Amino acid sequence: MIGRILRAPTRSHEVRGQREIAASGRRKGGIIEKPGATEAKFKDLFHKHRKSVAILDSEPFGIEGSSFIAPDAILTGKVAMKPKVSIWYGCTIKADNEKSVMIGYQTNIQDGSTVSVSYSDINDQHDGSVHIGSYTTIGHRATLTGCKVGRGCLVGMGSVLEEGSHMERASALGANSVLTSGSRVKEGELWTGIPAKFHRELTGEEILRIEKQTDNYIDIATQHATEFTVDATYREGEKANIPMGWKDML
C-alpha cells in the first residue's frame, strides 16, 4: 500500500519523491523474504514524470526498444530519432514549435544537455530545426540551439552551439567552447575557445575513435535500461507472493 508521497525540491521538468511501501514481509540482505510475524515497511525512490510530451499535435517518434531515454529526461514536440540512441539523465530535447529535432543512429546525448530548436528561421536554407548526425557524442551539459551537427562528431562537455552554427562530419568542438552563430567547423577540424576558433586538424585515429566510442554507450545504456523496466523492489515482492500495492501508479 502507499503510505504517503513526500515531494522534494527539484527541477521544473522533474518530480521527485519518495513512496513508503508497506508489505507483510521483511527485507534481509536486499531480498524480500516470505511474510513473517512482524510487518515491515521500507522506502524507495521513484519518478512521477512524463518523458514524452506532445506539442502542437506533434510528439516524439521513432523511440524504440534499442534506444535508452533516462527516466528524468524529457522530449517535447517533433523529436525524431534513429535506433540505438541514448539520451541520458537530466537532458531536455525541445521542439515546441513547428520545427523539429532529428537525432541520428547510435548517437548519445549525455547528462544535463539541452537541445532546442530556434523560434524563427535562421536563413533560407535553415528553418531553425536541429539535426544531429549518426555516431555522434554530445558531451555533458552541452547546449545546442537551432544548429547542425554532422556524422561522427564530438561536442565537448559544457560547450554551446548557437543558432545557425554548423559542425561538418568528423569534426570536434573542445570542452566549454562556444561556437557562435553562423560559424562552421569543417570536416576533420577541431575548434576550441570562446568564441571557438580553428585549433588543429584531427588525426585519422581520432576520427575513428570518435565514431567507435559510441559503441560503448550502447552497452552502458542497455544496462541502465534493464534496471528501469520493472522496479527491482516490485520484482522481489512478486516472487515472494507479497502484494506491493503501488504497481498501478507507475
Disulfide bonds with the S-S distance in Angstrom:
none
